[in-house]
Amino acid sequence: MNSARRTHSPVWLFDLDNTLHDASRHIFPHINRAMVDYICRHLSVDEQQATRLRQNYWLRYGATLLGLMRHHRIDPNHFLWHTHQFPDLSRMLVFERALRVMLRRLPGRKIVFSNAPDHYSRAVLESTGIARCFDAVYSVERFAFQPKPAIGGFRVLLQRERLAAERCIMVEDSAANLRTAKRLGMTTVWISRSTRQPAWVDSRLNSILELTWRRPAVRAR
């Protein structure tokens, strides 16, 4: 590919959980239980209190991790390692079998941009057979534990990859995360079966496989 084509081709930023695979079926319940257990042990609270903290911090900050770091000085690496252990990950994953073919057909570079930890993100990509479809993986450690929707993580990725936001197409299941992306000038694709479409969403798809025939346009710069 010559430099002119590379400059004008889109760059795809893909969320991981509930975007590239269905995490709600088995993965998220497992993580939620692990987080509650961790909070019980390390903050010396009961299960009800731990559940309330987990939920409140997720609603307030977009990630339980951020609340634990800010209010309890929890070591983020220790927390993420112990709450994202899956002895039988491959059997827990639910994903579209045509995903790899679809990703390979999309023009431009592809980057995973996830609030999940690196060891988990890479394990999911390997288990689903799509790891080689991506040019880079940005897990939460790589953007200094500034989880989406905070703008800091977006800026870290754009700076390190030397990208203009206007070249990027962000594909996400979280409307809140897409709102930040749109503020920066990205094209936004929402994976959702919702009947509504927020003003900051450019395209809403029921399934990620719809990208095969419904590719959003990006302004070349």
C-alpha positions in Angstrom: 0.0 0.0 0.0 1.4 3.4 -1.0 1.6 6.2 1.6 -1.3 8.2 0.0 -3.7 5.3 0.3 -2.5 4.6 3.8 -3.1 8.2 4.8 -6.7 8.3 3.5 -7.8 4.8 4.6 -9.9 4.6 7.8 -8.6 3.3 11.1 -11.1 1.1 12.9 -11.2 1.2 16.7 -13.0 -1.9 18.0 -14.3 -2.4 21.6 -13.9 -5.9 22.8 -16.6 -7.1 25.2 -20.2 -7.1 23.7 -18.8 -5.8 20.5 -16.4 -8.4 19.1 -18.0 -11.1 21.2 -21.0 -11.6 23.5 -19.7 -11.1 27.0 -23.1 -10.9 28.7 -23.9 -14.6 28.4 -21.0 -16.1 30.5 -18.0 -13.7 30.8 -19.6 -10.7 32.6 -21.4 -12.8 35.2 -18.1 -14.5 36.0 -16.2 -11.2 36.2 -18.9 -9.6 38.4 -18.7 -12.5 40.9 -14.9 -12.2 40.9 -15.0 -8.5 41.5 -17.4 -8.9 44.4 -15.2 -11.6 45.9 -12.1 -9.4 45.5 -13.8 -6.4 47.1 -15.0 -8.5 50.0 -11.5 -9.8 50.7 -9.5 -6.6 50.3 -11.9 -4.1 51.7 -13.2 -6.3 54.5 -16.9 -5.8 53.6 -19.8 -8.2 53.2 -21.2 -9.4 49.8 -24.0 -6.9 49.8 -21.7 -3.9 50.4 -19.2 -5.2 47.8 -22.0 -5.5 45.2 -23.1 -2.0 45.9 -19.6 -0.6 45.6 -19.0 -2.5 42.3 -22.2 -1.2 40.8 -21.9 2.4 42.1 -18.3 2.8 40.8 -19.3 1.4 37.4 -22.2 3.8 37.1 -20.2 6.8 38.4 -16.9 6.2 36.6 -17.6 3.8 33.7 -15.4 1.2 35.4 -15.4 -0.4 38.9 -11.6 -0.3 38.7 -11.4 3.5 38.7 -13.6 3.9 41.8 -11.4 1.4 43.7 -8.3 3.2 42.6 -9.5 6.6 43.6 -11.2 5.8 46.9 -9.4 2.7 48.2 -5.9 2.8 46.6 -6.4 -0.7 45.1 -3.5 -1.8 42.9 -5.0 -1.9 39.4 -2.8 -4.7 38.1 -3.5 -6.9 41.1 -7.2 -6.3 40.8 -7.4 -6.9 37.0 -5.3 -10.1 37.2 -7.4 -11.7 39.9 -10.8 -10.7 38.5 -10.1 -11.8 34.9 -9.1 -15.5 35.3 -10.9 -18.0 33.1 -9.7 -21.6 33.3 -12.1 -22.6 30.5 -12.3 -19.3 28.4 -12.8 -21.0 25.0 -16.0 -22.7 26.2 -17.4 -19.5 27.7 -17.0 -17.4 24.6 -20.0 -16.6 22.3 -19.1 -15.0 19.0 -20.0 -14.9 15.3 -18.1 -17.5 13.4 -18.0 -15.3 10.3 -16.3 -12.5 12.3 -12.7 -13.2 11.0 -13.8 -13.1 7.4 -15.7 -9.8 7.9 -12.7 -8.2 9.7 -10.3 -9.1 6.9 -12.6 -7.6 4.3 -12.7 -4.2 6.0 -10.2 -1.7 4.5 -7.7 0.1 6.7 -5.9 -0.6 10.0 -7.8 -2.2 12.9 -7.1 -1.6 16.6 -8.7 -3.1 19.7 -9.5 -0.4 22.3 -10.8 -2.0 25.5 -11.2 -1.3 29.2 -10.3 -4.9 29.8 -6.8 -6.0 31.0 -4.2 -7.0 28.4 -3.9 -10.7 29.4 -7.6 -11.2 29.0 -8.0 -9.2 25.8 -5.3 -11.1 24.0 -6.7 -14.5 25.3 -10.1 -13.6 23.9 -8.6 -12.5 20.5 -6.6 -15.8 20.3 -9.6 -18.0 21.3 -11.9 -16.4 18.8 -9.3 -16.7 16.0 -9.2 -13.0 15.2 -5.9 -11.9 16.8 -4.1 -11.5 13.5 -6.8 -9.2 12.2 -5.6 -6.4 14.4 -2.6 -4.1 14.1 -2.6 -3.1 17.8 -4.3 -3.9 21.1 -4.9 -1.1 23.6 -6.1 -2.6 26.8 -6.6 -0.5 29.9 -3.0 -0.8 31.1 -1.7 0.7 27.9 -3.7 3.9 28.3 -2.6 4.5 31.9 -5.8 3.0 33.5 -8.0 5.8 32.1 -10.9 3.7 31.1 -13.5 4.8 28.5 -15.5 7.0 28.5 -12.8 9.2 30.0 -11.2 11.2 27.2 -7.7 10.6 28.5 -7.5 7.1 27.2 -8.7 8.2 23.7 -6.0 10.8 23.6 -3.3 8.4 24.6 -4.2 6.0 21.8 -4.4 8.8 19.2 -1.1 10.3 20.2 0.8 6.9 20.3 -0.6 5.8 16.9 -0.2 9.4 15.4 -3.8 9.4 14.3 -6.2 12.2 13.6 -9.5 11.4 15.2 -11.3 12.2 12.0 -9.8 9.2 10.4 -11.1 6.8 13.0 -14.3 4.7 13.1 -15.1 3.6 16.6 -17.3 0.5 16.9 -18.8 0.0 20.4 -21.7 -1.3 22.3 -21.5 1.6 24.8 -23.3 4.8 23.8 -21.4 6.7 26.5 -18.1 5.7 25.1 -19.2 6.7 21.6 -20.2 10.1 22.9 -16.5 10.8 23.8 -15.4 9.5 20.4 -17.8 11.8 18.6 -16.6 14.8 20.7 -13.1 14.1 19.4 -14.4 14.0 15.8 -14.5 10.2 15.2 -17.2 8.4 13.2 -19.3 6.3 15.5 -20.9 2.9 15.1 -23.1 1.6 17.9 -23.7 -2.2 18.2 -27.1 -2.3 19.8 -30.6 -3.5 19.3 -32.0 -0.4 20.8 -34.8 1.4 18.9 -33.3 4.8 19.7 -30.2 6.4 18.2 -28.5 9.2 20.1 -27.4 12.2 18.1 -23.7 11.4 18.5 -24.1 7.9 16.9 -23.6 7.9 13.1 -24.7 4.3 12.5 -26.5 1.8 14.7 -26.1 -1.9 13.8 -27.9 -4.9 15.3 -24.9 -7.1 14.7 -21.2 -6.4 14.0 -21.5 -8.5 10.9 -23.6 -5.8 9.3 -20.4 -3.9 8.8 -20.0 -6.2 5.7 -22.6 -4.2 3.8 -23.1 -1.1 5.9 -19.7 0.6 6.1 -19.8 4.2 7.4 -18.1 6.8 5.4 -15.1 8.7 6.8 -13.8 12.1 5.8 -10.3 11.7 4.4 -7.7 14.2 5.8 
